[in-house]
Amino acid sequence: MLAKVLSSALIGIDAILVDVEVDLAPGLPAFATVGLPDGAVKESKDRVRAALKNSGYDFPARRITANLAPADIKKEGAAYDLPISIGILAATGVVKATSLQQYTLLGELSLDGSLKPIRGALSMAVAAKRAGLTGIILPLENAPEAAVVEGISVIGATTLSQVVEFLSGRIPIAPHHIDLEELFTSSCGYGEDFSEVKGQEHAKRAMEVAASGGHNLLMLYVARPQMTIDQYFTFPQ
């Protein structure tokens, strides 16, 4: 029994899609992860086993192989816990395989099945949009970061069982939305910037030193009908 789940890997600040292939074969129970995984990825078998059992799902007593393709790119971090778990459930028929090709899945699992935040959610959302996918499923804490990418459905989940129920069509999860205009407006505390001042390097440097150290600043200038931009920045409104 074979199942394939889409995930993602970071390469610097960019991300690429990763195929997480999970195969269940007859034989003595074993769990192997291949595809150039690092230590955190190799340890996922223990987290996955505990998370599945503690979430109420059976862990198959089969020979399990999880392949992370492409195999020539190193896979780092615990973000593959969720896609590997969903791959196992898809291979056993708990999750419909047809629903897995629409979303990128990412998330670290606690032993109780809850999802922990990951790194690189923004880049991974960009990669999912670039690939033409419907959306991305990831921990709820990462949803605001990924929602900055427009044109893709960002599904934030808190537990493994919630993801299973969503993919099975039994519960809806509203996509996470964020007001980009409000976000960027609130993140900018000042309407002016020294980059708007051309030249006057000594004056700008003196103001920066005074502001950073909380020092007093005496400004002498010839009275004009309008203030210069330096004076506008410094004097209280």
C-alpha positions as CSV (number, residue, x, y, z in Angstrom):
1,M,0.0,0.0,0.0
2,L,1.4,3.3,-1.1
3,A,0.4,6.9,-0.4
4,K,1.9,10.2,-1.5
5,V,1.6,13.5,0.4
6,L,2.9,16.9,-0.6
7,S,5.2,18.8,1.8
8,S,8.0,21.4,1.4
9,A,11.7,21.9,2.2
10,L,13.7,25.1,2.8
11,I,16.7,25.9,0.7
12,G,18.1,29.1,2.2
13,I,15.1,31.5,2.2
14,D,13.3,29.7,-0.6
15,A,11.3,26.5,-0.5
16,I,10.6,23.7,-2.9
17,L,7.9,21.0,-2.9
18,V,8.7,17.6,-1.5
19,D,6.9,14.4,-2.2
20,V,6.4,12.3,1.0
21,E,5.9,8.7,-0.2
22,V,4.8,6.2,2.5
23,D,4.8,2.5,1.7
24,L,3.4,-0.2,3.9
25,A,4.8,-3.7,3.1
26,P,4.5,-7.1,4.7
27,G,7.2,-8.2,7.0
28,L,8.5,-7.6,10.5
29,P,7.4,-4.2,11.9
30,A,10.0,-1.5,11.0
31,F,10.1,2.2,10.2
32,A,12.7,3.7,7.9
33,T,12.9,7.2,6.6
34,V,15.0,7.8,3.4
35,G,15.7,10.8,1.2
36,L,18.6,12.5,2.9
37,P,16.9,13.2,6.3
38,D,18.7,14.9,9.1
39,G,18.6,13.8,12.8
40,A,15.3,15.5,13.5
41,V,13.6,13.9,10.5
42,K,14.9,10.4,11.5
43,E,13.5,10.9,15.0
44,S,10.0,11.6,13.5
45,K,9.2,7.8,13.6
46,D,8.9,7.9,17.4
47,R,6.8,11.1,17.4
48,V,4.6,9.8,14.6
49,R,4.0,6.5,16.3
50,A,3.1,8.1,19.7
51,A,1.0,10.8,18.0
52,L,-1.1,8.4,16.0
53,K,-1.8,6.1,19.0
54,N,-2.6,9.0,21.4
55,S,-4.9,10.5,18.8
56,G,-6.9,7.3,18.6
57,Y,-5.6,5.8,15.4
58,D,-4.0,2.3,14.9
59,F,-0.3,2.2,14.1
60,P,0.1,-0.5,11.4
61,A,2.4,-3.4,12.4
62,R,4.0,-3.4,8.9
63,R,7.3,-2.5,7.3
64,I,7.0,1.2,6.8
65,T,9.2,3.2,4.5
66,A,8.9,7.0,4.2
67,N,10.7,8.5,1.2
68,L,11.3,12.2,0.9
69,A,11.8,13.2,-2.7
70,P,13.9,14.7,-4.3
71,A,16.5,12.6,-2.5
72,D,19.5,14.8,-3.3
73,I,18.3,17.7,-1.2
74,K,18.8,17.5,2.6
75,K,15.5,17.5,4.6
76,E,15.8,19.3,8.0
77,G,13.6,19.9,10.9
78,A,10.4,18.2,12.3
79,A,8.0,19.7,9.8
80,Y,7.6,16.3,8.1
81,D,5.9,14.7,11.2
82,L,2.4,15.7,9.9
83,P,2.8,14.6,6.2
84,I,4.3,11.3,7.3
85,S,1.5,10.6,9.7
86,I,-1.1,11.5,7.1
87,G,0.7,9.3,4.6
88,I,0.4,6.3,7.0
89,L,-3.3,7.0,7.5
90,A,-3.8,7.4,3.8
91,A,-2.0,4.1,3.1
92,T,-4.3,2.3,5.6
93,G,-7.5,3.9,4.1
94,V,-8.3,6.3,7.0
95,V,-7.7,9.4,4.8
96,K,-8.8,9.6,1.2
97,A,-5.8,9.8,-1.1
98,T,-7.6,12.1,-3.6
99,S,-7.7,15.0,-1.1
100,L,-3.9,14.9,-0.5
101,Q,-2.9,16.3,-3.9
102,Q,-4.5,19.7,-3.2
103,Y,-2.6,20.8,-0.2
104,T,1.0,21.1,1.2
105,L,1.2,19.6,4.7
106,L,3.6,20.8,7.3
107,G,3.9,20.5,11.1
108,E,5.8,19.1,14.0
109,L,3.8,16.7,16.2
110,S,3.8,16.4,20.0
111,L,3.4,13.0,21.4
112,D,-0.3,13.8,22.2
113,G,-1.0,14.6,18.6
114,S,-1.0,18.4,18.9
115,L,0.8,20.5,16.3
116,K,3.8,22.7,17.0
117,P,4.9,25.7,14.9
118,I,7.6,25.3,12.3
119,R,10.1,27.6,10.5
120,G,9.7,28.9,7.0
121,A,5.9,29.0,6.7
122,L,6.0,32.1,4.4
123,S,8.4,30.6,1.9
124,M,6.6,27.3,1.9
125,A,3.3,29.1,1.2
126,V,4.9,30.9,-1.7
127,A,6.1,27.5,-3.1
128,A,2.6,26.0,-2.8
129,K,1.1,28.9,-4.6
130,R,3.8,28.8,-7.3
131,A,2.9,25.1,-7.8
132,G,-0.8,25.9,-8.3
133,L,-2.0,24.0,-5.2
134,T,-5.3,24.8,-3.5
135,G,-3.7,25.5,-0.2
136,I,-1.4,24.7,2.7
137,I,-2.2,23.0,6.0
138,L,0.1,23.8,8.9
139,P,0.0,24.6,12.6
140,L,-2.3,27.4,13.7
141,E,0.5,29.5,15.0
142,N,2.1,29.7,11.5
143,A,-1.2,30.6,9.8
144,P,-0.8,34.4,10.1
145,E,2.7,34.2,8.5
146,A,1.5,32.0,5.6
147,A,-1.6,34.1,5.1
148,V,0.5,37.0,3.9
149,V,0.7,35.1,0.6
150,E,-2.5,35.9,-1.4
151,G,-4.3,33.6,-3.7
152,I,-3.9,30.4,-1.6
153,S,-6.0,28.9,1.1
154,V,-4.2,28.7,4.5
155,I,-5.6,26.1,6.8
156,G,-4.4,26.4,10.4
157,A,-4.9,23.3,12.6
158,T,-4.1,22.5,16.2
159,T,-4.1,18.7,16.2
160,L,-3.5,15.7,14.0
161,S,-7.1,14.5,14.4
162,Q,-8.4,17.9,13.2
163,V,-6.3,17.6,10.0
164,V,-7.7,14.1,9.4
165,E,-11.3,15.2,9.9
166,F,-10.7,18.1,7.6
167,L,-9.2,16.0,4.8
168,S,-11.9,13.5,5.2
169,G,-14.6,16.2,4.7
170,R,-16.2,15.7,8.1
171,I,-15.4,19.1,9.5
172,P,-14.8,22.5,7.9
173,I,-11.9,24.8,8.8
174,A,-12.1,28.3,7.6
175,P,-9.1,29.6,5.8
176,H,-7.0,32.1,7.7
177,H,-7.2,35.7,6.3
178,I,-5.2,38.7,7.1
179,D,-5.6,42.4,6.2
180,L,-2.3,43.2,4.6
181,E,-3.0,47.0,4.5
182,E,-3.7,47.0,8.2
183,L,-0.7,44.8,9.0
184,F,1.8,47.0,7.2
185,T,0.2,50.2,8.6
186,S,0.4,48.9,12.2
187,S,3.9,47.7,11.8
188,C,5.1,51.1,10.7
189,G,5.1,53.3,13.8
190,Y,6.3,56.5,12.0
191,G,5.1,58.2,8.9
192,E,8.5,59.7,8.1
193,D,11.9,58.2,7.5
194,F,15.5,59.6,7.4
195,S,15.9,58.0,4.0
196,E,13.7,60.7,2.6
197,V,16.4,63.3,3.5
198,K,18.9,63.7,0.7
199,G,22.4,64.7,1.9
200,Q,22.9,66.3,5.4
201,E,24.8,63.3,6.6
202,H,26.4,65.0,9.5
203,A,23.0,66.4,10.7
204,K,21.3,63.1,10.4
205,R,24.1,61.3,12.2
206,A,24.0,63.9,15.1
207,M,20.2,63.3,15.4
208,E,20.6,59.5,15.4
209,V,23.2,59.6,18.1
210,A,21.1,62.0,20.3
211,A,18.0,59.9,19.8
212,S,19.7,56.5,20.5
213,G,21.3,57.8,23.7
214,G,18.4,60.0,24.9
215,H,20.6,63.1,24.8
216,N,19.4,66.7,24.5
217,L,19.7,68.3,21.1
218,L,19.9,72.0,20.4
219,M,19.0,73.1,16.9
220,L,20.0,76.4,15.5
221,Y,18.5,77.4,12.2
222,V,17.5,80.5,10.2
223,A,13.7,81.0,10.6
224,R,11.9,80.1,7.4
225,P,8.2,80.0,6.6
226,Q,8.4,76.2,6.4
227,M,10.4,73.7,8.6
228,T,12.9,71.4,7.0
229,I,12.2,67.7,7.1
230,D,15.0,67.2,9.8
231,Q,13.2,69.6,12.1
232,Y,9.8,68.1,11.4
233,F,11.1,64.7,12.5
234,T,12.7,66.0,15.7
235,F,10.2,68.5,17.0
236,P,7.1,67.2,18.8
237,Q,3.9,67.5,16.9
